[in-house]
Amino acid sequence: MLYFSDEDIDQLIREDLPYLDLTSTLLEIGEQPGRLRYITRQPTTICATEEARRILEKLGLAVTISLPTGTQADAGTCILEARGPAAAVHAAWRVTGNLLEHASGVATRTRTMVDKVHAVNPQLVVVTTRKSIPFARKLTIKGILAGGAFPHRLGLSESVLVFDEHLRFIGGRSEFLKKVSALKTQLGEKLIAAEAHDVESALELARGGVDLVQLDKLSLADTRQVAETVHTECPGVKVSIAGGVNLDNCADYAATGVDMIVTSALYFGKPADIKAEIEAL
């Protein structure tokens, strides 16, 4: 479970309802009973119904249907329904709909990629980068978890990933490799990952003792070569591929023998197609 605080939920409401709903107030429809339903227009991996439900209830609606995050919903499925005063229905309408569509869009893309790569290699792990939409990391992480993937790095504090940009300050790759053994002792249970942009540097890093070699934008042929060589010569070292992996080529990269696919592509794309139905009761 990914925790959203009351402050998170209230902030979503305040963004759209800073004072009052001027339209509903002007039309004097606030106390009339109504119903709000969200229905999928296409097969969708549902996400964020729990947070949407909290918004609905905070605004005074009674939730009568709520499918859990991770549900694989067919087209035409009612995933969330609530009843109550028309003022609350209209106040909740866009906030909850926007939340459901964006989170479920991420979840659906993720489920599609995970299914594609698992059809090739059921052991391969799909993970996502820190390149999420600003101010939306928590929601997008919930989406990728709902779709069957995991976060690669949630922030700089939790893991070690060495880039060429780091090596420029310590004398290059050879100087870094001299430090690997001491760094492992210092880190305890944490692993050391390092990025490589070509076959030669990838193999040098693997043979030098890093725990994970992250390939950046390597071709399919080069990725396969690195994976096969590293798994043969350095069986304790894992290989990931990052940069340019998307829904169109993920199955091809899964077939190269890498242990992990690292991607940002799942964060960006069309929201899920979920329609809102509002009716007076």
N, C-alpha and C positions, 0 to 999 in steps of 0.2 A: 504494500500500500504506500502510495506517495502522499505525504501529509500536506494539506492546504489549510492554513490557519483561518480563523474567522476574519482576520485582517485582510487576507488575500481575497476572500469571498466578498467582503464589504467593499474592497477597492474596485472590484469588477462592477458592482452595483453603482457605486458613486461615479464611475467614469461615464455612465449613461444616464444616471438619475442624480445629478448634483443637488437639485432642489425639489422639483415636482415635475410631473408629466403635464405640461401645459395643455396639450390637446385633449386628453381625457378629462382634465378639470374643466376646460372650456365647454366641452360637450355634455358635461354632467352625467357621465355614464358610469362613474366610479363604483357604485354599489350594486349594479346589475350583475347577476351571476353569469359566469362564463367558463369556457373550457379551452385549454391550450394543449395541443398534441404535436409531437414531433415524429415524423414518419420518413423512413428511408426511401429514396427514389431508386437506389441501386444497391447491390450487395455491399455491405459496409462492416468494417470492424469498429464496433462502438467504443467510444472513449469519453470520459468526463461526465457521465450521467450522475455520478455521485455529487460532484461539485454543482452541476446544474440543479439537482434536487435541492441542495442547500440554499441556492439562490431563490428558487421558487418558494420554499418554506419561509425563508426570511422575509419575503415580500407578502406573505399571508395566504399562500395557496396550499391546498391539500393535494399531495401527489398520490395518484391512484395507479399509475403504471411506471415502473422504472427498471429497465434492463441493465445488468451490471456491465462495467467496463470489461472489454475483451470479448463480449458476445459477437458472434458472427451472424449478422442480421441480413436476411434476404430483403430484396426490394419490396416495399409495401409494408414493412414492419413498423408498428408503433413502438418506439423505444422509450418514450417518456410522455406522461399525461398528467395534467394537474387541473384542479377546479377551484374557483373562488371568485372574488370580486373582479369586475372588468378592469378596474384601475390597476390591480396587481397583475392581471394577465398581460396588459399592455406594457407595464413596467418591466416585466420579466422576459417578454417576447424576444427582443433582439439580443439581450445579454446572454441568455441561455442558448439561443440558436447559434450565435457566433461561437460560443465556447464549444458546443457540440460539433459543429461543422469543422472547425480548425483542428481540434484534438482528434476527431475521428478520421479526418483526412490523413494526418500523420500516421495514425494507427493502421489505416487501410493500406497505405503505401508500404508500411513496414511489414505487415502481414504478407503482402504480395512478394516482397523481396525475400523474406525468410522462407516462404514456401518454394520459391524458385531455386534458391541455393540448397535447401534441404532435399529437394528432388535429385540434386546432383551429389551432395555430400551432407548427410544428416548430422554429422559431427561439427560442421562448420558454424562458427559463431558470427553473428552480425552485430556490430557495435556502432554507435554514433559519436560524433565528435562534439567539441565545445562550440561549434559554429552555429548555434541555434539562433533563432530570431531574438534580438535584444528584448529584454523584459519578459520573455516568454519561455525561458528554459524549463521551468517546472512543468508547464503544460505540455511542452513538446517531449520531455522525458517520459511523462505519463503516457503519451501517445506511442512512443517507440516500445515501451514496456508492454502496453496492451497488444501491440502487433507482434510480439515475440522476440524483440531484440533487446539489447542492453546498452547502457551508456559506456563509452570507452573511457572518458575522463570527465568527471563532473566539475573539475576545477584543478588549478595548479597545485593544490595542497596535498592531493591524495596519491599521486603517482609520479614516477620519473620517466620522462620521454625526452631523449636528447636529440636535438636538431642540429643541422650544420650551423645554424645561427648561434648556438651555444659554443660549438667547437672553435669558432673564430676567436673566442676570448681565452681559450686554454691551450692554444698551440696546435689545434687540428686533431684529426681522428687518432693518430698514433699516440699522442699524449693522453687522450681520453682512455684508450685501451690499457695504458699503463696503470690507470687508476681504478679499473673496473673491480678488481678483487677487493681493494680497500673500500670502495663504495658499497659493495655488497655487504661487507661486514658492518658498515655503518648503518645501512638501511634495515638490517634485521630481516623480517619476512617479506619486505617489499621487493618487487622485481625491477630490473633495469631494462627499459626499451630504448631503442635508438633508430633513427630514420636513415634510410639509404635511398639514393637516387639512381643507382646502377647496380649491375650484378657484382662487380668487383668489390665495391664498398660494402654491399650486403654480406658477402661471404667473409670479408675481413672482420666485420662486426660479430658475426656468428661465431667464427673461430676464435675471436678475442674474448668471448665469455659473456656477452650480453644475454639476457633471458628472452628477449623478443626483438626481432628485426622487422621494422615497419617499412615496407616498400612504398615509395611515393611515385605514382604515375608511371610505373613500369608497364611495358607491353605484356600481352598474354604469354608470349614465348619466354621473355626474360623472367617473368614471375614464376612460370613453371620450372625454369632452370634453377632459380634460387631455392624454391620450395623443395625440389627433389634433392639438391645437393646438401642443403642444410639438414634435412631430415635424415639423410644418410650419414653425413659426417658429424653432425652435432645433434643427436637425437633429443636432447633436452631443451633445445632452442625452438621457439615457435616463430612462425612467419605470418605477418599480416600484410594486406594490400590496402592502400589508401590512395585517394586522389582519382577522381574520374569514374569511380564505380557507381553505377546507377541501375535502374530497373531493367534497362535494355541489355546490359552486359554482365550483370551480376552472376548469372548461371555460368557464363564462360570463365569468369575468374574463379568461381567455386570449383571448377574442374581442374584448376592448375595445381591443387594440392595444398593451398594455403590453409592455415588454421583459423584465420579470422579475416573478415571484411570490415573495413572501417569506412564509414560514409557520412556525409552531411546531406546527401540528396533526399533523404526521407523527410527532412524538415520542410522542404519547399515544394509547393505544387498546389493543385486545386484543393480547396476544402471539400469535405464530403458533401454529397448532394442530399440534404435533409430538409424536407419541407415542414413549415409550421402551419397548422390549421387552428384557427380561432373561431369559436362559435358562441353565440348567446344561448344560454339555457333557460 
